[in-house]
Amino acid sequence: MRKPSVCCRTECRRHHSQHLNTRIKELRQAGLLNQGSDGYVVTSSGADLLKRISDISALASKWSNNQAKKKNWFRRRCGASPKKKVQV
């Protein structure tokens, strides 16, 4: 596989930088991020949002594991998948 040309890599970096700057601007406007002396810092609202996202992620993981257990129980009990296709 060929390496991208220097021009292409420079263009990709420029687009990445523009995208990152846009996202930082949006986060600052939303009050989720501030610029501090050592770089960007998460505001209290941003920290609250991160906590809530983490809680949702944990809930989704528990739910997913529960669904897998139900599917495995059904397979053990009935010897088939709950979505087994019937041939006509």
C-alpha positions in Angstrom: 0.0 0.0 0.0 1.3 3.4 -0.9 1.9 6.1 1.6 -0.3 9.2 1.2 1.5 12.2 -0.3 2.7 14.9 1.9 0.0 17.2 0.5 -2.7 14.7 1.4 -1.4 14.2 5.0 -1.2 18.0 5.4 -4.7 18.3 4.2 -5.9 15.6 6.6 -4.2 17.3 9.5 -5.8 20.6 8.5 -9.3 19.1 8.4 -8.8 17.3 11.7 -7.6 20.5 13.3 -10.6 22.4 12.0 -13.0 19.7 13.2 -11.4 19.7 16.7 -11.5 23.5 16.9 -15.2 23.4 15.9 -16.1 20.9 18.6 -14.1 22.8 21.3 -15.9 26.0 20.3 -19.3 24.2 20.6 -18.4 22.7 24.0 -17.3 26.1 25.3 -20.5 27.8 24.0 -22.5 25.1 25.7 -20.7 25.8 29.0 -19.2 22.3 29.2 -15.6 23.3 28.7 -13.4 26.3 29.6 -9.9 27.3 28.7 -7.6 27.4 31.7 -4.0 28.3 32.2 -2.9 24.7 31.6 -5.3 24.0 28.7 -9.0 23.1 28.6 -10.9 22.1 31.7 -14.3 20.6 32.1 -16.8 22.8 33.9 -19.1 21.6 36.6 -21.9 21.2 34.0 -19.5 19.3 31.8 -18.6 17.0 34.7 -22.2 16.5 35.5 -22.9 15.5 31.9 -19.9 13.1 31.9 -21.3 11.4 35.1 -24.7 11.0 33.5 -23.3 9.6 30.3 -21.3 7.2 32.4 -24.4 6.1 34.3 -26.3 5.5 31.0 -23.4 3.5 29.7 -23.4 1.3 32.8 -27.2 0.9 32.5 -26.8 -0.1 28.9 -24.1 -2.6 29.7 -26.3 -4.2 32.5 -29.3 -4.3 30.2 -27.2 -5.9 27.4 -25.9 -8.6 29.7 -29.4 -9.3 31.0 -30.7 -9.7 27.4 -27.8 -12.1 26.6 -28.7 -14.2 29.8 -32.3 -14.3 28.7 -31.3 -15.5 25.2 -29.0 -18.1 26.6 -31.7 -19.3 29.0 -34.1 -19.7 26.2 -31.6 -21.7 24.1 -30.8 -24.0 27.0 -34.5 -24.5 27.9 -35.9 -24.9 24.4 -32.9 -25.9 22.4 -33.5 -23.1 19.8 -32.9 -19.5 19.3 -35.9 -17.2 20.0 -35.6 -15.8 16.5 -35.4 -19.1 14.7 -36.6 -18.9 11.2 -39.3 -21.3 10.0 -38.7 -22.7 6.6 -41.8 -22.8 4.3 
